[in-house]
Amino acid sequence: MDPEAVAPSVDWADTLAVDDYEPPRFERDEDRRRAAIGFFRRLG
């Protein structure tokens, strides 16, 4: 079976742009703690 016939094609070069990804920089432990709490609050 041809996968192109089953699902729409995806332009992976535009979809997975990980080369430009820059991880967040935290200077203090408190910044890390706030980011983690904010993340888990968004998850619900």
C-alpha positions in Angstrom: 0.0 0.0 0.0 1.2 3.5 -0.9 1.4 5.7 2.3 1.0 8.9 0.1 -2.4 7.6 -1.0 -3.7 7.1 2.6 -2.6 10.4 4.3 -1.9 13.9 3.0 1.7 14.7 2.4 3.6 16.6 5.1 6.4 19.0 4.3 8.7 17.7 7.1 11.3 20.5 6.5 8.8 23.1 7.5 7.0 21.0 10.1 10.0 19.9 12.2 12.2 23.0 12.4 14.4 21.8 15.2 17.6 23.3 14.0 16.5 26.8 15.1 15.2 25.6 18.5 16.8 27.2 21.4 16.1 25.8 24.9 14.9 28.2 27.5 17.6 29.6 29.7 17.0 29.9 33.4 19.3 31.8 35.6 17.9 30.9 39.0 16.3 27.8 40.5 13.1 29.9 41.2 12.8 30.5 37.4 12.9 26.8 36.7 10.4 26.1 39.5 8.0 28.7 38.1 8.3 27.4 34.5 7.6 23.8 35.7 4.6 24.8 37.7 3.2 26.8 34.8 3.7 23.9 32.5 1.8 21.4 34.7 -1.0 24.0 35.3 -1.5 24.2 31.5 -1.8 20.4 31.4 -4.6 20.6 33.8 
